Amino acid sequence: MIDLASELTALRQAGLYRQRRLLSGPQGVRPRIDGRERLAFCSNDYLGLAAHPAVIEALRDGAVRDGVGSGASHLITGHHQAHAALEDALAAFLGRERVLLFSTGYMANLGVIQALCGRGDQLLADRLNHASLLDGAQLSQARLRRYPHADTDRLKTMLGSTHRSAGQSAGGHLIVSDGVFSMDGDLAPIPALATIANATGATLMIDDAHGIGILGAQGRGSLEHLGFDGADAQTAVPVLIGTLGKALGTVGAFVAGSAELIEYLIQRARSYLYTTALPPALARASLAALRIAAHEHERRDQLHRLIARFRAGAETLGLTLADSPTPIQPLMAGDIDTALRWSQFLEDNGILVTAIRPPTVPQGTARLRITFSAAHQTGDVDRLLETLARLPKRRSKKQQQQPAALLDH
Ligand SMILES: *Cc1c(COP(=O)(O)O)cnc(C)c1O
């Protein structure tokens, strides 16, 4: 058992102690946090739908019609018409046979991996995958092998060159990757992953939590962005995960795939079976958000204009950005102390961007994770750039050896 007091002290001393900010009022680009309004560049509400009037109205109407609690898990009496309508709409939007809703993305990843893999199987995962994919791997008891970020050559080597025919009894292979990497904003090499999966008889699962709603002309995500359409997308990536708490501004998640996959998951995914269904009203709110995300292309266009403006401005300032076409634009600080000081400097100037530290990201890659929303204005991006232009320099190595400041957040 962990010694709580000494563990907490160690976290403080390492600059890794975290504190929650207290928000009042709605999520948005100018949230009221700890009693003060700030210009925020750190939420995943990329399309500005979390407090959209039509989404709020759908939630309110849904609660009036269907109550609040779902009362039970989906397999008892919790499965409601509202859930089914959202599943059908998501399946139609993505061009998949069927979709299954989960209460969160974390639970979707746990449930899907646990259901698809077991002892004797191998799970091949990008080293920068989201934590929930890693946890799913552990729950499944499959052998987890992690390949260096986006390194498809290494993946190929790991899988070996021998072709496995379907049904071979040596255990199956599941390749798992984020579609858009949540802390870096870059895309997975999905075409190469699909080719490798096809050549080796492995199954490819993509978690597109940060792609759905944002990438592709229709907002269908990383696959659309990379040129895969309905049937091709299904063949290349038979298991697709999306979440509703990011671009769609609500809460929940889903897996999209063949009817057979969904039927199997309903029987076997423990994080689906053994938990209370999402409130039906939330499914109605998500359906309203999906309609907006699918039809209001202007939101996506605005978002991509803001991203382009930021990247051009950052280049002029000589800031080094990752190769990211998404609203996630990390600014690398390296050490934890620099990341915290930068975040504090921005906050002193009324701008909120959280510092992301290990273990969320690898050692030595602490960063500011800047994210954009369609609700930002051009002037907001300019204000961010003006402030970044005055960012304090990194300290010398020697100065860094001072104990990390007790900047508690
Ligand atoms: C946020 C995120 C999740 C978890 O989704 P929640 O609905 O917030 O639980 C899963 N995968 C990735 C890649 C994410 O970024």
The ligand as a Gaussian input file, in Angstrom:
#p B3LYP/6-31G(d) Opt

LIG

0 1
 C      -10.061000      12.080000     -24.505000
 C       -9.628000      10.809000     -25.133000
 C      -10.211000       9.606000     -24.753000
 C      -11.167000       9.510000     -23.602000
 O      -12.414000       9.967000     -23.944000
 P      -13.419000      10.430000     -22.771000
 O      -14.739000      10.413000     -23.422000
 O      -12.944000      11.762000     -22.347000
 O      -13.287000       9.408000     -21.685000
 C       -9.862000       8.476000     -25.451000
 N       -8.954000       8.518000     -26.439000
 C       -8.338000       9.650000     -26.807000
 C       -7.343000       9.633000     -27.912000
 C       -8.659000      10.834000     -26.156000
 O       -8.037000      11.957000     -26.480000

